[in-house]
Amino acid sequence: MTRVFLLVMDSAGIGGAPDADRFFNGDVPDTGSNTLGHIAEACAAGAADEGRSGPLRLPVLDAMGLGRAIALASGLDASGLGTEPSGAWGAATEVSMGKDTPSGHWELAGVPVPWEWHYFPKETPAFPTEVTRALMQAAGTDGILGNRHASGTVVIDEEGPEHMRTGWPICYTSVDSVLQIAAHEERFGLDRLLDMCRAVAPMLHDMKVGRVIARPFVGDEATGFTRTPNRRDFAIAAPGRTLLDSAKRAGRDVHAVGKIGDIFSMRGITDLRKGPDAKLMEHLSDLVEEAADGALVFANFVEFDTNFGHRRDVAGYARHLEWFDAELGKILPRLRDGDLVIVTADHGNDPTFTGTDHTRERVPVLCHGLGARELGLMGFEEVGALAARHLDIPAPDPEAAP
């Protein structure tokens, strides 16, 4: 029996989505976005030298076929890309009508989203009266702060002092199908924040808002406010039988690393390990030794997206890619015979692009454990099917009950 390690570099798209013109950053369509391709170009041009220098160096991912996948995604000639990869590689295209975390992960796990998400308008106030009333009731306050589209770090800086004075929660949204609630862990209380999110989540889910996210922070007006690692996502449950459901029904261990537990509402999961990306890599390293035969390890490394993509930090994104590549290089030699590692992404977030939103892109599918071959252009859902075949369990089924 073999194991599968499915690793998501959150937002590490590779361009080429055929429907990118239907998705926008502000008023600009996502056409031409290419997260990893443009980062590599910036590094080669000396435009990403903060904390690093020179061309983007990803020897492990390149050996798995990353350069070929980038070329394939955008229809480029890959003949001059040097040594043939030692891994199996391809590029995946999403069909779900979103460029967000739940859509990408559910579809990677074999269940495309069958509906269109609800998005709040770019108006102030952004939330309808009934939502605002529900937020106030859940918080036990006479009002809320924010109530607009905003950057999470910026809105905390702007509304933090008033939050500390009144105790009102900071509620905001973005171009994603999401309602985020920020509150001070001591002034408001972490448990109270989580209870508030839990209380309003069913109403938002009925509206087809994908996630209610708790965004706790600490600090004060004098020293500044800082978000903590205690983020919690309350997401709609996937509508069909995912790869995780299938594995658990087959009696396998399913280890969730990072925010996988939140994305899948803890369904189909036997073990959850969280923390910042450096800690998640430690968890992954431990699971290489600890995970039983037949196990599925599903990990999301979120800081590519949250710390660098949304903040349009090209050098920071490049540094994180090089860190991930080096750590992956320590993992692969320790795998057992028959293990499969799949490295992929859930959407793009091109830090060279206009705006601060996700970008609609194809994603890489890089496999260690299948030999050296081209997988070609494929759908997101084929990643879940590939993992299921390797584990010898029934394929995910979007039409079946969990």
C-alpha angles and dihedrals in degrees: 000000000000137000132230125215109194109191122189119199094203110235097358095140124168103208129242102099105162092217098044090120089068093061126068146203099206104311094337120095118231091242110136097018114140115168102191096029093054093044089054090049092050091050092049089051093052091248096122104051100125106121091351138038144213132013120352107270115207105147096160096048091042090053087053089054107266095142091050091048092052091050092046093050093057098034094250128153109263096185094103097050096103128230118029112254120258091213137062113264142183144144124250129213123207123225099185112103096243141073095212140110101261094045093050097044096043091051092046085054090053103265118101116202108262096199139050115255123240115244126193117237123255091250136110112266093034098181125072118245094257092055093048090049091051091050092051092047093049091048095042091230136125093237149354133240127228106018091174145085107285148151108259097230093043096049091051090053091047099043100027097093092050090046090054090049099045105022090228114147120246108238122186144148141203140202086291121086093260146115113207125196120197123192138160112262092225105027093046101015130241096240090048090052092050091047090051092052091046091052097052098037097087092054092049092045090053086057088052093248101154102217145010106205127199110215108187120187141179137205135068141257093269098050099027133249124276129190115235130220090253094096113144127193120208101198135178111261115253110262099227142034107295130198088262092053091048093050094048092046087054090056096254128141112251113199116195115202120191121346094344089106092057094044092053096036088242090290116146092009127124100177133025128197122179142176141104117320094267090055091045089056088053089051090050091050090051092049091054085066100032108037113104125237110281094026127143117218112192115185134179121197100200103178094082085068106031101037102034115010099052090040091051090233104157096177092047092050090049091050091051092049091052091047091050092048092051092048092047088053088060092049102050099063090054096057122114123245109279096023117137125209117194117189115193144135138236102223139327134276105181107200091200092056130097118267126015102266136108116277126225105244144143115257133223122255108199120175132194111192103038098081125244114314144117116259092189127203111340142162124263089244090060089069090064091045090051091052092047092052091051091050091045093233130128114284119255112271121205090195097050128088114251 
